[in-house]
Amino acid sequence: MKSVAIIGAGITGLTAAFYLKRAGVPVTVYEAGGRVGGVIQSRRKDGFLAEFGPNTILETSPKIAQLIRDAGLESRRLNSDPKAGARFVVRYRRPIAMPSSPLGIFASELLSARAKFALLREPFVPPRRDGREESIAEFVVRRLNREFLDQMIDALVAGIYAGDPHKLSVQHAFPRLAELEARYGSLIKGQIFGARERTKRGEISKDRAPKFSFDEGLQVLPDALAAQLGDSVKLNTPVTKLTRTGGGWRVSTAINEAEFGAVIYCGTAYRLAELEIAGAPSIARQASMETHAEQCSALHAFSEIRYPPVASVVLGFRRGDVAHSCQGYGMLIPKIEGFKILGTIFSSALFPNRAPAGHVMLTSYVGGERYPELAVLPPDQLIETTLTDLRTLLGVKGKPVFTQTAVYPRAIPQYNVGYGKYRQLLADLEAAAPGVFFAGHFRDGVSLGDSMVSGVNIAERVAKLFPK
Ligand SMILES: Cc1cc2nc3c(=O)[nH]c(=O)nc-3n(C[C@H](O)[C@H](O)[C@H](O)COP(=O)(O)OP(=O)(O)OC[C@H]3O[C@@H](n4cnc5c(N)ncnc54)[C@H](O)[C@@H]3O)c2cc1C
């Protein structure tokens, strides 16, 4: 039987490879780097467990829990501490707990009376019907008001995308919000009436979805999947070219070439721009491009997708050196409040065993679209910048007893206004180069859960090409 090449050993590629192998389809996974997991990176040192990339998986689909069971990791799964449910948003230069119920918003000091009135008025704001794509900023100002944007949405967008609300597309980056308006005419009405339909479809909304990790951090998952794939995972082997052959696709790396029945690209958008796909002249036609040069530039278009840099700064303190309880998920910080960090996760409150007894571990993020120049500061300046903000916001005193930093020069793709062009191009490429598929964070959503589901779905699609 012909086998399948999978490009990229991030969570998408490993998930796809794991399920294809279980379906009896032989796989080879090519990974450019020297380790598996992609942006997932957990490191245990001095009794602290630092997560530099993602910290939690949101269980928004039953396919996520199924993958954990199938990978044999149920006993190592840790659900986040229910006491750590509270999220804080910074206002008046201090963290304020977000209300846990919709009615609680009206008693909260997070929003002014004017913003609360805007919330009451939202069900009566007519929906937009002209189909024009909007930024999340335009959408929120139109349906609510400017204060919602500056105080709440800006902070949320920094927390999810490290992005700019004036550039992110509501249709692509927050499709559920766009859908609620389109279907119910209002976010609030949609929230109420949509809940029943979500339950029927087996979906869980992001704000209610359980959050989890593993005893030794998220790296446990890619490591376990890679262990089951054995030596079919090839590290330090970037794929440079795909060439159509009589029966499938030849995959070229700097070291060798091999032929496969199908190829799944699960890398990043910016590296897709560097990949050559030869022998599929219809790519040009499909993408309305005629010459080979134009075909190359079809792939080159993916280099336009912004991935702003983000630095993770993980600091450990003695419990007595932090005035704030840090009981909760963490705090989000809107730009208007004038701090340099984008937000902080209260990592040691979320899961047990993240910090030695009597200590607190905090994971802060610097950079993003808000301050890209700060993400690339040297480690000592990143730590000092973070400490300055944490002293004001959480009452941190003294020096941290644990410090670790990591920089992602290209962290999270920005689904900005116009992103539909790239999604369309991926669909066109799949049609023009039969047997080549695309999956992962640049196509199916930027969260870890989205990438896992993307990997499950692409494996199901590709397995159908290889009937037993
Ligand atoms: C700092 C940070 C914090 C985050 N926090 C969270 C969070 O708390 N919760 C959450 O749900 N999500 C979070 N995310 C997002 C989430 O982690 C990612 O969307 C997800 O892990 C992406 O997985 P992936 O496999 O699609 O891509 P990646 O992890 O980027 O993996 C792609 C892999 O493909 C390889 N590759 C690329 N091109 C080639 C090639 N030509 N040949 C061979 N290999 C190639 C790369 O080396 C890489 O290993 C965060 C992301 C970052 C960066």
The ligand as a Gaussian input file, in Angstrom:
#p B3LYP/6-31G(d) Opt

LIG

0 1
 C        3.381000      31.530000      22.817000
 C        2.136000      30.758000      22.419000
 C        1.147000      30.510000      23.370000
 C       -0.006000      29.791000      23.027000
 N       -0.954000      29.527000      23.987000
 C       -2.003000      28.722000      23.701000
 C       -2.879000      28.248000      24.746000
 O       -2.670000      28.492000      25.951000
 N       -3.947000      27.483000      24.394000
 C       -4.177000      27.134000      23.079000
 O       -5.180000      26.461000      22.820000
 N       -3.336000      27.509000      22.073000
 C       -2.242000      28.281000      22.360000
 N       -1.346000      28.604000      21.365000
 C       -1.601000      28.151000      19.976000
 C       -1.278000      26.660000      19.746000
 O       -0.205000      26.247000      20.549000
 C       -0.930000      26.402000      18.280000
 O       -1.924000      26.931000      17.432000
 C       -0.772000      24.923000      17.927000
 O        0.113000      24.300000      18.829000
 C       -0.276000      24.800000      16.481000
 O        0.055000      23.469000      16.174000
 P        0.488000      23.071000      14.689000
 O        0.905000      21.668000      14.701000
 O       -0.596000      23.453000      13.737000
 O        1.736000      24.035000      14.327000
 P        3.205000      24.137000      14.955000
 O        3.221000      23.863000      16.402000
 O        3.727000      25.463000      14.486000
 O        4.029000      22.973000      14.220000
 C        4.393000      23.042000      12.868000
 C        5.660000      22.188000      12.693000
 O        5.934000      22.049000      11.296000
 C        7.328000      22.113000      11.108000
 N        7.580000      22.482000       9.694000
 C        7.227000      23.629000       9.057000
 N        7.603000      23.575000       7.769000
 C        8.212000      22.387000       7.574000
 C        8.824000      21.766000       6.451000
 N        8.887000      22.357000       5.256000
 N        9.351000      20.521000       6.609000
 C        9.291000      19.884000       7.810000
 N        8.727000      20.448000       8.927000
 C        8.192000      21.678000       8.800000
 C        7.782000      23.156000      12.123000
 O        9.166000      23.023000      12.414000
 C        6.889000      22.838000      13.321000
 O        7.492000      21.930000      14.211000
 C       -0.169000      29.320000      21.688000
 C        0.840000      29.552000      20.727000
 C        1.995000      30.253000      21.097000
 C        3.081000      30.457000      20.059000

